[in-house]
Amino acid sequence: MAVAAIALVRLRNLFAVVMFSGIYSLLAAVLYVVMDAVDVAFTEAAVGAGIATVLMLATLALTTEKSEQSHKLSLSSLAVVTITGAALMYATLDMPRYGEATAPIHHHVAPRYIETSGKEVGMPNIVTSVLASYRGFDTLGEVTVIFTAAVGVMALIGRRREKKKPRKKSESKNDKKAAA
């Protein structure tokens, strides 16, 4: 994932950036499977590697293939990214270790799902009841954000400027004669 992320930052060919973005999402999905979060892995594969890649390729079809801007390193941008990254890393220090038995999820959330999800939702499978009911609004929100982003990108980039047609020499001579 680190190699794909570095390639995303370094490349100027936008098609290659889109492909590496899809590769990064697929690697993230594999990581989620290893962490036993199959539902998140499925979502990452479908949304991150699937629809996001398709939307970026569609956007790329409406734009140029190479990045035309020269990217200069801005110290203020670097400072903002560094401070934000440090704050996020500091925030993770308060989280329980991965798989820790004393984590709050094992004492509050998981037992409630196991005990009451069948009664509340009406589905015997706990995973299905969580995904279909408890996380349904979350998924709806994610889909709404992706759809809105896609519509916004297509609206902004889809506006093609009409190119002015060059006049033929015979047309410009006829215009001059008609004006005289």
KETORPA-626431 format. One record per residue (C-alpha): residue number from 0; residue in three letters; z, x, y. Coordinates in pm, whole numbers, plus 50000, padded with zeros to 5 digits. Each point is the difference from the previous one (the first is absolute). Layout:
% residues N
NODE num residuo     z     x     y
NODE NUM     ALA     Z     X     Y
...
//
This chain:
% residues 180
NODE num residuo     z     x     y
NODE   0     MET 50000 50000 50000
NODE   1     ALA 50076 50287 50236
NODE   2     VAL 49655 50152 49944
NODE   3     ALA 49834 49665 50069
NODE   4     ALA 50208 49954 50316
NODE   5     ILE 49910 50348 50128
NODE   6     ALA 49633 49934 49924
NODE   7     LEU 50020 49671 50194
NODE   8     VAL 50123 50186 50306
NODE   9     ARG 49760 50295 49978
NODE  10     LEU 49668 49831 49916
NODE  11     ARG 49751 49886 50266
NODE  12     ASN 49763 49817 49765
NODE  13     LEU 50122 49640 50021
NODE  14     PHE 49857 49904 49661
NODE  15     ALA 50204 50277 49836
NODE  16     VAL 50308 49880 50193
NODE  17     VAL 49953 49648 49863
NODE  18     MET 49964 50136 49646
NODE  19     PHE 50311 50218 50032
NODE  20     SER 50188 49701 50138
NODE  21     GLY 49911 49805 49685
NODE  22     ILE 50102 50296 49784
NODE  23     TYR 50333 50020 50184
NODE  24     SER 50062 49629 49936
NODE  25     LEU 49917 50035 49631
NODE  26     LEU 50239 50295 49971
NODE  27     ALA 50268 49794 50174
NODE  28     ALA 49939 49720 49748
NODE  29     VAL 50046 50249 49716
NODE  30     LEU 50324 50119 50159
NODE  31     TYR 50124 49638 50020
NODE  32     VAL 49921 49952 49631
NODE  33     VAL 50200 50313 49915
NODE  34     MET 50289 49855 50204
NODE  35     ASP 49977 49673 49798
NODE  36     ALA 49882 49796 50298
NODE  37     VAL 49691 49856 49833
NODE  38     ASP 49971 49707 50241
NODE  39     VAL 49995 50235 50300
NODE  40     ALA 49755 50227 49817
NODE  41     PHE 49767 49707 49938
NODE  42     THR 50017 49899 50366
NODE  43     GLU 49937 50357 50117
NODE  44     ALA 49702 50036 49768
NODE  45     ALA 49852 49664 50102
NODE  46     VAL 50070 50019 50373
NODE  47     GLY 50019 50373 50075
NODE  48     ALA 49726 50130 49775
NODE  49     GLY 49801 49679 49967
NODE  50     ILE 49966 49778 50305
NODE  51     ALA 50099 50265 50256
NODE  52     THR 49731 50236 49868
NODE  53     VAL 49742 49722 50006
NODE  54     LEU 50094 49907 50358
NODE  55     MET 49984 50363 50112
NODE  56     LEU 49659 50044 49835
NODE  57     ALA 49877 49683 50172
NODE  58     THR 50129 50134 50330
NODE  59     LEU 49836 50334 49931
NODE  60     ALA 49669 49822 49944
NODE  61     LEU 50023 49872 50357
NODE  62     THR 50091 50337 50151
NODE  63     THR 49895 50362 49970
NODE  64     GLU 50063 50222 49701
NODE  65     LYS 50162 50289 50187
NODE  66     SER 50292 50011 50239
NODE  67     GLU 49859 50086 50343
NODE  68     GLN 50325 50057 50184
NODE  69     SER 50145 50344 50033
NODE  70     HIS 50359 49984 49888
NODE  71     LYS 50232 50216 50205
NODE  72     LEU 50361 50049 49906
NODE  73     SER 50222 49819 50246
NODE  74     LEU 50357 50126 50023
NODE  75     SER 50129 49657 50102
NODE  76     SER 49837 49838 49696
NODE  77     LEU 50136 50271 49773
NODE  78     ALA 50348 49947 50147
NODE  79     VAL 49986 49623 49944
NODE  80     VAL 49887 50044 49639
NODE  81     THR 50265 50265 49933
NODE  82     ILE 50282 49793 50150
NODE  83     THR 49890 49686 49814
NODE  84     GLY 49973 50191 49671
NODE  85     ALA 50344 50158 50050
NODE  86     ALA 50152 49656 50077
NODE  87     LEU 49844 49852 49685
NODE  88     MET 50126 50289 49787
NODE  89     TYR 50346 49965 50152
NODE  90     ALA 49997 49628 49919
NODE  91     THR 49937 50073 49632
NODE  92     LEU 50329 50192 49976
NODE  93     ASP 50186 49666 50004
NODE  94     MET 49805 49865 49702
NODE  95     PRO 50140 50022 49646
NODE  96     ARG 49838 50251 49765
NODE  97     TYR 49707 49877 49791
NODE  98     GLY 50130 49823 49688
NODE  99     GLU 50364 50021 50101
NODE 100     ALA 50205 49741 49808
NODE 101     THR 50230 49930 50296
NODE 102     ALA 49714 49904 50234
NODE 103     PRO 50047 49659 50168
NODE 104     ILE 49684 49861 49840
NODE 105     HIS 50167 50020 49658
NODE 106     HIS 50305 49808 50116
NODE 107     HIS 49863 49730 50230
NODE 108     VAL 49624 49944 49979
NODE 109     ALA 49909 50060 49635
NODE 110     PRO 50285 49793 49849
NODE 111     ARG 49911 49706 50227
NODE 112     TYR 49636 50013 49894
NODE 113     ILE 50098 50022 49632
NODE 114     GLU 50248 49713 50020
NODE 115     THR 49835 49753 50239
NODE 116     SER 49625 50066 50020
NODE 117     GLY 49922 49779 49700
NODE 118     LYS 50189 49707 50152
NODE 119     GLU 49879 50049 50357
NODE 120     VAL 49634 50063 49929
NODE 121     GLY 49950 49836 49663
NODE 122     MET 49826 50293 49831
NODE 123     PRO 50154 50163 49694
NODE 124     ASN 49862 50347 50079
NODE 125     ILE 50216 50177 50261
NODE 126     VAL 49723 50226 50128
NODE 127     THR 49763 49707 50046
NODE 128     SER 50264 49795 50177
NODE 129     VAL 50079 50284 50241
NODE 130     LEU 49633 50069 50076
NODE 131     ALA 49897 49634 50024
NODE 132     SER 50295 49870 50197
NODE 133     TYR 50228 50252 50163
NODE 134     ARG 49722 50241 50097
NODE 135     GLY 49737 49732 50062
NODE 136     PHE 50052 49987 50375
NODE 137     ASP 50001 50379 50016
NODE 138     THR 49666 50014 49822
NODE 139     LEU 49861 49725 50222
NODE 140     GLY 50105 50201 50304
NODE 141     GLU 49834 50314 49865
NODE 142     VAL 49676 49816 49932
NODE 143     THR 50009 49847 50349
NODE 144     VAL 50045 50343 50160
NODE 145     ILE 49713 50148 49799
NODE 146     PHE 49771 49707 50079
NODE 147     THR 50086 50015 50371
NODE 148     ALA 49939 50376 50007
NODE 149     ALA 49665 49958 49825
NODE 150     VAL 49888 49727 50241
NODE 151     GLY 50112 50210 50297
NODE 152     VAL 49815 50310 49881
NODE 153     MET 49685 49804 49925
NODE 154     ALA 50018 49826 50339
NODE 155     LEU 50038 50329 50185
NODE 156     ILE 49750 50208 49808
NODE 157     GLY 49760 49720 49912
NODE 158     ARG 49881 49968 50357
NODE 159     ARG 49682 50197 50002
NODE 160     ARG 49857 50089 50331
NODE 161     GLU 49642 49901 50044
NODE 162     LYS 49787 50304 50052
NODE 163     LYS 49756 49985 50285
NODE 164     LYS 49645 50006 49874
NODE 165     PRO 49789 50264 50170
NODE 166     ARG 49701 49857 50183
NODE 167     LYS 49656 50085 49882
NODE 168     LYS 49781 50181 50249
NODE 169     SER 49746 49716 50007
NODE 170     GLU 50273 49745 50078
NODE 171     SER 50134 50200 50294
NODE 172     LYS 49644 50043 50145
NODE 173     ASN 49934 49624 49968
NODE 174     ASP 50334 49926 50174
NODE 175     LYS 49901 50227 50290
NODE 176     LYS 49657 49834 50035
NODE 177     ALA 50155 49654 49995
NODE 178     ALA 50251 50098 50268
NODE 179     ALA 49725 50135 50228
//
